[in-house]
Amino acid sequence: MKAILLSSALALSAATQAQTITMKDAETGETVGEVNVSMSDYGLVLTPSLRNLRPGGHGFHVHENPSCESSTKNGEKVAAGAAGSHYDPEKTGQHGHPWEDTSHLGDLPLLYVDKDGHATTPVLAPRLKIDDLSGRSLMVHEEGDNYADSPEKLGGGGARVLCGVVG
């Protein structure tokens, strides 16, 4: 009995140490890949395996709600708008670098997409733990991210193009 309980506890512990998030096109709902998440000694590692993206850099963030449904803002449809804002449990109200304690906890490093539209380069989120993702969503934005609220709010990432609900 002890062996069964121990193996169950170890399996549960391993499950909280790694996770795969299915990413979908925010407009069509088509699956375009996944992001594998694991812990390292340096923080959370997010390893994408995504396709059909515009080459270059894209804003990449953890959003506060576990939904990729659209919403309406000022009378206009917002793809994946139900995901809410960037995850900011400390209520900093500041967009910034992933390693800064004065910015959103959900701010992630830029997601790099190669010339063929694939994103496979891992990013490191030094302040996040896997448990921080529970009940959240992962978002890829159309444009890059300058890690500031100027000249455009939230780094200038623009429209939400990919979204995945964290299970």
N, CA and C atoms as a LAMMPS dump frame, in Angstrom:
ITEM: TIMESTEP
0
ITEM: NUMBER OF ATOMS
501
ITEM: BOX BOUNDS ff ff ff
-5.0000000000000000e+02 5.0000000000000000e+02
-5.0000000000000000e+02 5.0000000000000000e+02
-5.0000000000000000e+02 5.0000000000000000e+02
ITEM: ATOMS id mol type element x y z
1 1 1 N 0.818 -1.186 0
2 1 2 C 0 0 0
3 1 3 C 0.867 1.257 0
4 2 1 N 1.944 1.234 0.834
5 2 2 C 2.845 2.385 0.882
6 2 3 C 3.473 2.636 -0.48
7 3 1 N 3.84 1.569 -1.179
8 3 2 C 4.459 1.701 -2.495
9 3 3 C 3.491 2.331 -3.487
10 4 1 N 2.23 1.964 -3.423
11 4 2 C 1.216 2.541 -4.316
12 4 3 C 1.032 4.021 -4.027
13 5 1 N 0.948 4.38 -2.752
14 5 2 C 0.794 5.788 -2.383
15 5 3 C 2.003 6.609 -2.803
16 6 1 N 3.214 6.072 -2.6
17 6 2 C 4.426 6.771 -2.978
18 6 3 C 4.492 6.963 -4.487
19 7 1 N 4.179 5.93 -5.261
20 7 2 C 4.223 6.064 -6.724
21 7 3 C 3.161 7.04 -7.211
22 8 1 N 2.009 7.076 -6.579
23 8 2 C 0.968 8.036 -6.944
24 8 3 C 1.416 9.458 -6.648
25 9 1 N 2.049 9.662 -5.505
26 9 2 C 2.542 10.991 -5.135
27 9 3 C 3.626 11.451 -6.096
28 10 1 N 4.525 10.539 -6.474
29 10 2 C 5.58 10.889 -7.421
30 10 3 C 5.006 11.216 -8.795
31 11 1 N 4.009 10.478 -9.222
32 11 2 C 3.372 10.753 -10.516
33 11 3 C 2.689 12.112 -10.497
34 12 1 N 2.008 12.439 -9.411
35 12 2 C 1.352 13.732 -9.298
36 12 3 C 2.38 14.853 -9.293
37 13 1 N 3.489 14.666 -8.58
38 13 2 C 4.555 15.659 -8.541
39 13 3 C 5.142 15.872 -9.929
40 14 1 N 5.376 14.811 -10.674
41 14 2 C 5.917 14.926 -12.026
42 14 3 C 4.942 15.65 -12.939
43 15 1 N 3.646 15.421 -12.743
44 15 2 C 2.638 16.073 -13.585
45 15 3 C 2.643 17.579 -13.377
46 16 1 N 2.968 18.04 -12.163
47 16 2 C 2.997 19.472 -11.92
48 16 3 C 4.327 20.084 -12.348
49 17 1 N 5.281 19.26 -12.742
50 17 2 C 6.585 19.762 -13.161
51 17 3 C 6.693 19.955 -14.67
52 18 1 N 5.764 19.44 -15.435
53 18 2 C 5.776 19.604 -16.885
54 18 3 C 4.338 19.645 -17.385
55 19 1 N 4.144 20.399 -18.447
56 19 2 C 2.794 20.541 -18.981
57 19 3 C 2.88 20.896 -20.467
58 20 1 N 1.892 20.485 -21.231
59 20 2 C 1.801 20.835 -22.643
60 20 3 C 0.526 21.64 -22.859
61 21 1 N 0.669 22.787 -23.505
62 21 2 C -0.464 23.67 -23.771
63 21 3 C -0.722 23.68 -25.278
64 22 1 N -1.916 23.306 -25.681
65 22 2 C -2.3 23.33 -27.093
66 22 3 C -2.618 24.762 -27.477
67 23 1 N -1.989 25.23 -28.554
68 23 2 C -2.178 26.609 -29.019
69 23 3 C -3.047 26.603 -30.278
70 24 1 N -4.009 27.525 -30.296
71 24 2 C -4.946 27.624 -31.419
72 24 3 C -4.961 29.025 -31.99
73 25 1 N -5.288 29.097 -33.283
74 25 2 C -5.466 30.382 -33.942
75 25 3 C -6.609 31.111 -33.236
76 26 1 N -6.38 32.344 -32.826
77 26 2 C -7.364 33.087 -32.037
78 26 3 C -8.626 33.413 -32.833
79 27 1 N -8.538 33.453 -34.155
80 27 2 C -9.705 33.74 -34.996
81 27 3 C -10.473 32.484 -35.382
82 28 1 N -9.743 31.458 -35.846
83 28 2 C -10.392 30.276 -36.415
84 28 3 C -10.529 29.108 -35.444
85 29 1 N -9.713 29.097 -34.398
86 29 2 C -9.72 27.972 -33.463
87 29 3 C -8.922 26.78 -33.943
88 30 1 N -8.263 26.902 -35.112
89 30 2 C -7.457 25.807 -35.657
90 30 3 C -6.212 25.596 -34.792
91 31 1 N -5.902 24.353 -34.464
92 31 2 C -4.701 24.037 -33.702
93 31 3 C -3.473 24.284 -34.573
94 32 1 N -2.503 25.038 -34.019
95 32 2 C -1.289 25.376 -34.769
96 32 3 C -0.021 24.916 -34.045
97 33 1 N -0.186 24.107 -33.02
98 33 2 C 0.974 23.579 -32.317
99 33 3 C 0.763 23.55 -30.825
100 34 1 N 1.879 23.496 -30.124
101 34 2 C 1.816 23.431 -28.67
102 34 3 C 3.034 24.101 -28.062
103 35 1 N 2.921 24.357 -26.766
104 35 2 C 4.04 24.88 -25.986
105 35 3 C 4.229 23.932 -24.811
106 36 1 N 5.424 23.369 -24.707
107 36 2 C 5.758 22.507 -23.57
108 36 3 C 6.369 23.38 -22.485
109 37 1 N 5.911 23.173 -21.271
110 37 2 C 6.342 23.985 -20.14
111 37 3 C 6.991 23.077 -19.103
112 38 1 N 8.155 23.495 -18.618
113 38 2 C 8.843 22.726 -17.576
114 38 3 C 9.627 23.684 -16.684
115 39 1 N 9.933 23.214 -15.492
116 39 2 C 10.728 24.011 -14.554
117 39 3 C 12.209 23.701 -14.747
118 40 1 N 13.026 24.729 -14.531
119 40 2 C 14.471 24.563 -14.49
120 40 3 C 14.968 25.27 -13.243
121 41 1 N 16.253 25.182 -12.983
122 41 2 C 16.837 25.886 -11.845
123 41 3 C 16.765 27.399 -12.023
124 42 1 N 16.484 27.86 -13.245
125 42 2 C 16.505 29.285 -13.558
126 42 3 C 15.127 29.879 -13.791
127 43 1 N 14.1 29.064 -13.694
128 43 2 C 12.733 29.531 -13.907
129 43 3 C 11.972 28.607 -14.831
130 44 1 N 10.849 29.097 -15.305
131 44 2 C 9.973 28.319 -16.175
132 44 3 C 10.492 28.368 -17.616
133 45 1 N 10.595 27.196 -18.238
134 45 2 C 11.035 27.107 -19.63
135 45 3 C 9.813 26.79 -20.48
136 46 1 N 9.553 27.642 -21.478
137 46 2 C 8.444 27.435 -22.406
138 46 3 C 9.047 27.113 -23.767
139 47 1 N 8.802 25.897 -24.243
140 47 2 C 9.379 25.446 -25.506
141 47 3 C 8.266 25.301 -26.535
142 48 1 N 8.213 26.244 -27.485
143 48 2 C 7.141 26.204 -28.483
144 48 3 C 7.426 25.224 -29.612
145 49 1 N 6.366 24.731 -30.187
146 49 2 C 6.397 23.964 -31.43
147 49 3 C 5.181 24.459 -32.209
148 50 1 N 5.355 25.644 -32.833
149 50 2 C 4.241 26.346 -33.474
150 50 3 C 4.521 26.55 -34.954
151 51 1 N 3.46 26.688 -35.732
152 51 2 C 3.595 26.887 -37.179
153 51 3 C 2.603 27.96 -37.645
154 52 1 N 2.77 28.386 -38.885
155 52 2 C 1.863 29.334 -39.549
156 52 3 C 1.86 30.723 -38.913
157 53 1 N 3.023 31.173 -38.463
158 53 2 C 3.142 32.52 -37.906
159 53 3 C 3.965 33.399 -38.838
160 54 1 N 3.782 34.707 -38.711
161 54 2 C 4.589 35.665 -39.469
162 54 3 C 6.015 35.623 -38.92
163 55 1 N 7.026 35.535 -39.788
164 55 2 C 8.408 35.531 -39.31
165 55 3 C 8.742 36.797 -38.514
166 56 1 N 9.655 36.634 -37.55
167 56 2 C 10.097 37.75 -36.716
168 56 3 C 9.699 37.552 -35.269
169 57 1 N 9.749 38.633 -34.515
170 57 2 C 9.43 38.574 -33.099
171 57 3 C 7.96 38.811 -32.822
172 58 1 N 7.447 38.143 -31.796
173 58 2 C 6.041 38.281 -31.392
174 58 3 C 5.97 38.434 -29.878
175 59 1 N 5.064 39.313 -29.425
176 59 2 C 4.791 39.41 -28.002
177 59 3 C 4.25 38.079 -27.511
178 60 1 N 4.659 37.69 -26.306
179 60 2 C 4.323 36.384 -25.748
180 60 3 C 4.032 36.614 -24.269
181 61 1 N 2.835 36.237 -23.816
182 61 2 C 2.43 36.565 -22.446
183 61 3 C 1.532 35.495 -21.831
184 62 1 N 1.519 35.474 -20.504
185 62 2 C 0.524 34.721 -19.746
186 62 3 C -0.595 35.717 -19.473
187 63 1 N -1.834 35.333 -19.804
188 63 2 C -2.992 36.192 -19.556
189 63 3 C -3.774 35.654 -18.365
190 64 1 N -4.583 36.52 -17.759
191 64 2 C -5.177 36.228 -16.453
192 64 3 C -6.293 35.188 -16.435
193 65 1 N -7.015 34.999 -17.524
194 65 2 C -8.183 34.105 -17.51
195 65 3 C -7.966 32.852 -18.368
196 66 1 N -8.572 31.728 -17.991
197 66 2 C -8.428 30.48 -18.747
198 66 3 C -9.456 30.364 -19.884
199 67 1 N -9.413 31.329 -20.805
200 67 2 C -10.358 31.316 -21.918
201 67 3 C -9.712 31.911 -23.161
202 68 1 N -10.031 31.339 -24.301
203 68 2 C -9.574 31.879 -25.586
204 68 3 C -10.768 32.347 -26.424
205 69 1 N -11.913 32.485 -25.782
206 69 2 C -13.113 32.961 -26.471
207 69 3 C -12.956 34.433 -26.826
208 70 1 N -13.653 34.848 -27.856
209 70 2 C -13.621 36.27 -28.225
210 70 3 C -14.497 37.055 -27.249
211 71 1 N -14.296 38.347 -27.245
212 71 2 C -15.123 39.244 -26.436
213 71 3 C -15.398 40.489 -27.271
214 72 1 N -16.184 41.382 -26.723
215 72 2 C -16.491 42.637 -27.408
216 72 3 C -15.971 43.785 -26.569
217 73 1 N -15.249 44.699 -27.217
218 73 2 C -14.73 45.89 -26.546
219 73 3 C -15.028 47.091 -27.433
220 74 1 N -15.708 48.072 -26.868
221 74 2 C -16.101 49.268 -27.624
222 74 3 C -16.86 48.907 -28.897
223 75 1 N -17.695 47.867 -28.804
224 75 2 C -18.516 47.451 -29.932
225 75 3 C -17.798 46.63 -30.986
226 76 1 N -16.527 46.294 -30.764
227 76 2 C -15.766 45.517 -31.742
228 76 3 C -15.333 44.18 -31.145
229 77 1 N -15.328 43.153 -32.009
230 77 2 C -14.91 41.819 -31.583
231 77 3 C -13.399 41.803 -31.344
232 78 1 N -13.006 41.211 -30.216
233 78 2 C -11.589 41.05 -29.883
234 78 3 C -11.313 39.556 -29.807
235 79 1 N -10.503 39.055 -30.741
236 79 2 C -10.137 37.637 -30.729
237 79 3 C -9.44 37.314 -29.417
238 80 1 N -9.864 36.241 -28.763
239 80 2 C -9.311 35.771 -27.489
240 80 3 C -9.392 36.833 -26.387
241 81 1 N -10.322 37.742 -26.521
242 81 2 C -10.471 38.82 -25.54
243 81 3 C -10.868 38.339 -24.157
244 82 1 N -11.527 37.19 -24.072
245 82 2 C -11.949 36.664 -22.769
246 82 3 C -10.757 36.22 -21.917
247 83 1 N -9.569 36.142 -22.516
248 83 2 C -8.366 35.804 -21.757
249 83 3 C -7.985 36.928 -20.797
250 84 1 N -8.557 38.098 -21.006
251 84 2 C -8.262 39.222 -20.127
252 84 3 C -6.901 39.826 -20.397
253 85 1 N -6.39 40.495 -19.392
254 85 2 C -5.113 41.216 -19.494
255 85 3 C -3.946 40.305 -19.134
256 86 1 N -2.743 40.868 -19.223
257 86 2 C -1.553 40.145 -18.798
258 86 3 C -1.686 39.798 -17.316
259 87 1 N -1.227 38.626 -16.955
260 87 2 C -1.273 38.16 -15.571
261 87 3 C -0.431 39.1 -14.695
262 88 1 N -1.079 39.729 -13.714
263 88 2 C -0.437 40.753 -12.886
264 88 3 C -0.935 40.647 -11.446
265 89 1 N -0.617 39.539 -10.737
266 89 2 C -1.166 39.336 -9.397
267 89 3 C -0.742 40.393 -8.381
268 90 1 N 0.382 41.047 -8.612
269 90 2 C 0.85 42.084 -7.68
270 90 3 C 0.263 43.458 -8.009
271 91 1 N -0.574 43.514 -9.077
272 91 2 C -1.234 44.769 -9.49
273 91 3 C -0.22 45.889 -9.754
274 92 1 N 0.865 45.544 -10.469
275 92 2 C 1.88 46.549 -10.793
276 92 3 C 1.375 47.539 -11.827
277 93 1 N 0.498 47.067 -12.734
278 93 2 C -0.005 47.938 -13.794
279 93 3 C 1.073 48.337 -14.788
280 94 1 N 2.201 47.634 -14.767
281 94 2 C 3.342 47.979 -15.624
282 94 3 C 3.731 46.807 -16.512
283 95 1 N 3.884 47.083 -17.803
284 95 2 C 4.412 46.091 -18.732
285 95 3 C 5.928 46.269 -18.746
286 96 1 N 6.678 45.169 -18.747
287 96 2 C 8.131 45.3 -18.736
288 96 3 C 8.844 44.014 -19.057
289 97 1 N 10.113 43.978 -18.699
290 97 2 C 10.951 42.811 -18.965
291 97 3 C 10.548 41.649 -18.041
292 98 1 N 10.701 40.427 -18.519
293 98 2 C 10.3 39.259 -17.734
294 98 3 C 11.058 39.095 -16.417
295 99 1 N 12.211 39.717 -16.29
296 99 2 C 13.021 39.561 -15.081
297 99 3 C 12.829 40.708 -14.081
298 100 1 N 12.014 41.694 -14.41
299 100 2 C 11.797 42.841 -13.527
300 100 3 C 10.675 42.566 -12.525
301 101 1 N 10.931 42.824 -11.261
302 101 2 C 9.919 42.633 -10.222
303 101 3 C 8.837 43.697 -10.257
304 102 1 N 9.035 44.752 -11.049
305 102 2 C 8.081 45.861 -11.086
306 102 3 C 7.112 45.777 -12.257
307 103 1 N 7.088 44.64 -12.951
308 103 2 C 6.204 44.501 -14.11
309 103 3 C 5.266 43.311 -13.948
310 104 1 N 4.358 43.152 -14.921
311 104 2 C 3.429 42.012 -14.917
312 104 3 C 4.2 40.704 -14.757
313 105 1 N 3.71 39.816 -13.947
314 105 2 C 4.331 38.505 -13.812
315 105 3 C 4.178 37.711 -15.113
316 106 1 N 3.149 38.012 -15.893
317 106 2 C 2.886 37.302 -17.141
318 106 3 C 3.69 37.777 -18.34
319 107 1 N 4.562 38.764 -18.164
320 107 2 C 5.403 39.22 -19.275
321 107 3 C 6.477 38.172 -19.557
322 108 1 N 6.522 37.703 -20.797
323 108 2 C 7.478 36.674 -21.216
324 108 3 C 8.451 37.242 -22.233
325 109 1 N 9.583 36.572 -22.444
326 109 2 C 10.503 36.993 -23.498
327 109 3 C 9.837 36.9 -24.874
328 110 1 N 10.361 37.647 -25.803
329 110 2 C 9.886 37.663 -27.18
330 110 3 C 9.923 36.255 -27.774
331 111 1 N 8.873 35.905 -28.496
332 111 2 C 8.809 34.619 -29.194
333 111 3 C 9.379 34.826 -30.589
334 112 1 N 10.408 34.079 -30.943
335 112 2 C 11.043 34.212 -32.251
336 112 3 C 10.458 33.2 -33.23
337 113 1 N 10.088 33.686 -34.424
338 113 2 C 9.528 32.845 -35.49
339 113 3 C 10.479 32.888 -36.688
340 114 1 N 10.887 31.723 -37.178
341 114 2 C 11.841 31.66 -38.288
342 114 3 C 11.194 32.024 -39.629
343 115 1 N 12.001 32.05 -40.676
344 115 2 C 11.538 32.478 -42.001
345 115 3 C 10.458 31.58 -42.59
346 116 1 N 10.334 30.352 -42.054
347 116 2 C 9.319 29.411 -42.526
348 116 3 C 8.033 29.456 -41.694
349 117 1 N 7.971 30.38 -40.733
350 117 2 C 6.77 30.525 -39.921
351 117 3 C 6.687 29.611 -38.723
352 118 1 N 7.839 29.032 -38.319
353 118 2 C 7.876 28.113 -37.175
354 118 3 C 8.537 28.768 -35.958
355 119 1 N 7.984 28.523 -34.8
356 119 2 C 8.579 28.959 -33.533
357 119 3 C 8.974 27.712 -32.753
358 120 1 N 10.276 27.56 -32.509
359 120 2 C 10.771 26.389 -31.778
360 120 3 C 11.815 26.757 -30.724
361 121 1 N 12.179 28.03 -30.642
362 121 2 C 13.207 28.466 -29.695
363 121 3 C 12.606 28.634 -28.302
364 122 1 N 13.133 27.928 -27.303
365 122 2 C 12.604 28.058 -25.94
366 122 3 C 12.809 29.464 -25.38
367 123 1 N 11.927 29.854 -24.473
368 123 2 C 12.09 31.106 -23.743
369 123 3 C 12.079 30.788 -22.246
370 124 1 N 12.751 31.63 -21.474
371 124 2 C 12.867 31.446 -20.04
372 124 3 C 12.121 32.551 -19.315
373 125 1 N 11.251 32.173 -18.41
374 125 2 C 10.505 33.109 -17.567
375 125 3 C 11.045 32.959 -16.147
376 126 1 N 12.008 33.776 -15.747
377 126 2 C 12.715 33.554 -14.488
378 126 3 C 11.882 33.73 -13.219
379 127 1 N 10.764 34.459 -13.282
380 127 2 C 9.953 34.694 -12.084
381 127 3 C 8.763 33.753 -11.961
382 128 1 N 8.477 32.976 -13
383 128 2 C 7.29 32.116 -12.996
384 128 3 C 7.594 30.693 -12.537
385 129 1 N 6.57 30.091 -11.966
386 129 2 C 6.58 28.666 -11.618
387 129 3 C 5.389 28.027 -12.33
388 130 1 N 5.415 26.725 -12.507
389 130 2 C 4.327 26.048 -13.21
390 130 3 C 2.978 26.339 -12.557
391 131 1 N 2.933 26.364 -11.23
392 131 2 C 1.668 26.624 -10.539
393 131 3 C 1.074 27.992 -10.886
394 132 1 N 1.916 28.959 -11.276
395 132 2 C 1.424 30.288 -11.664
396 132 3 C 0.553 30.23 -12.914
397 133 1 N 0.728 29.183 -13.726
398 133 2 C -0.023 29.066 -14.973
399 133 3 C -1.433 28.507 -14.788
400 134 1 N -1.662 27.873 -13.674
401 134 2 C -2.957 27.241 -13.43
402 134 3 C -4.092 28.261 -13.497
403 135 1 N -5.109 27.966 -14.317
404 135 2 C -6.241 28.864 -14.459
405 135 3 C -5.926 30.103 -15.278
406 136 1 N -4.978 30.002 -16.199
407 136 2 C -4.563 31.129 -17.042
408 136 3 C -4.604 30.706 -18.512
409 137 1 N -4.18 31.617 -19.369
410 137 2 C -4.014 31.293 -20.786
411 137 3 C -2.673 31.834 -21.256
412 138 1 N -2.185 31.266 -22.335
413 138 2 C -0.927 31.668 -22.947
414 138 3 C -1.27 32.322 -24.277
415 139 1 N -0.655 33.484 -24.554
416 139 2 C -1.03 34.269 -25.731
417 139 3 C 0.185 34.651 -26.564
418 140 1 N 0.028 34.565 -27.893
419 140 2 C 1.012 35.08 -28.838
420 140 3 C 0.332 36.236 -29.564
421 141 1 N 1.036 37.374 -29.631
422 141 2 C 0.496 38.564 -30.288
423 141 3 C 1.061 38.715 -31.696
424 142 1 N 0.384 39.502 -32.5
425 142 2 C 0.737 39.686 -33.909
426 142 3 C 2.097 40.359 -34.106
427 143 1 N 2.404 41.325 -33.268
428 143 2 C 3.633 42.113 -33.43
429 143 3 C 4.625 41.789 -32.32
430 144 1 N 5.729 42.512 -32.32
431 144 2 C 6.783 42.336 -31.329
432 144 3 C 6.414 42.906 -29.98
433 145 1 N 7.411 43.086 -29.138
434 145 2 C 7.213 43.563 -27.778
435 145 3 C 8.449 44.357 -27.395
436 146 1 N 8.263 45.639 -27.017
437 146 2 C 9.411 46.452 -26.615
438 146 3 C 9.584 46.49 -25.094
439 147 1 N 8.8 45.696 -24.357
440 147 2 C 8.875 45.571 -22.9
441 147 3 C 8.611 46.89 -22.174
442 148 1 N 7.752 47.72 -22.751
443 148 2 C 7.411 49.011 -22.139
444 148 3 C 5.971 49.365 -22.481
445 149 1 N 5.451 50.378 -21.844
446 149 2 C 4.103 50.874 -22.158
447 149 3 C 4.155 52.108 -23.047
448 150 1 N 5.329 52.412 -23.573
449 150 2 C 5.502 53.57 -24.447
450 150 3 C 6.383 53.159 -25.613
451 151 1 N 6.142 53.545 -26.819
452 151 2 C 5.087 54.466 -27.247
453 151 3 C 3.697 53.842 -27.315
454 152 1 N 3.61 52.491 -27.239
455 152 2 C 2.303 51.837 -27.239
456 152 3 C 2.142 50.986 -25.994
457 153 1 N 0.922 50.99 -25.456
458 153 2 C 0.615 50.205 -24.266
459 153 3 C 0.909 48.719 -24.501
460 154 1 N 1.376 48.044 -23.468
461 154 2 C 1.631 46.6 -23.465
462 154 3 C 2.674 46.161 -24.485
463 155 1 N 3.632 47.03 -24.768
464 155 2 C 4.749 46.674 -25.628
465 155 3 C 4.48 46.733 -27.111
466 156 1 N 3.278 47.109 -27.514
467 156 2 C 2.951 47.229 -28.925
468 156 3 C 2.702 45.906 -29.618
469 157 1 N 2.36 44.862 -28.875
470 157 2 C 2.167 43.534 -29.454
471 157 3 C 0.971 43.415 -30.389
472 158 1 N 0.001 44.28 -30.223
473 158 2 C -1.144 44.267 -31.124
474 158 3 C -2.092 43.107 -30.914
475 159 1 N -2.713 42.71 -32.017
476 159 2 C -3.77 41.698 -31.983
477 159 3 C -3.289 40.363 -31.427
478 160 1 N -4.215 39.623 -30.871
479 160 2 C -3.955 38.282 -30.339
480 160 3 C -4.111 37.283 -31.48
481 161 1 N -3.039 36.544 -31.781
482 161 2 C -3.114 35.62 -32.917
483 161 3 C -3.18 34.155 -32.517
484 162 1 N -2.536 33.782 -31.396
485 162 2 C -2.599 32.406 -30.906
486 162 3 C -2.939 32.44 -29.422
487 163 1 N -3.717 31.446 -28.985
488 163 2 C -4.102 31.366 -27.593
489 163 3 C -4.202 29.905 -27.177
490 164 1 N -3.815 29.642 -25.949
491 164 2 C -3.937 28.31 -25.392
492 164 3 C -4.355 28.385 -23.935
493 165 1 N -5.348 27.608 -23.564
494 165 2 C -5.821 27.571 -22.179
495 165 3 C -4.965 26.576 -21.414
496 166 1 N -4.49 27.004 -20.249
497 166 2 C -3.67 26.137 -19.413
498 166 3 C -4.608 25.256 -18.6
499 167 1 N -4.445 23.936 -18.722
500 167 2 C -5.306 22.984 -18.044
501 167 3 C -4.953 22.77 -16.606
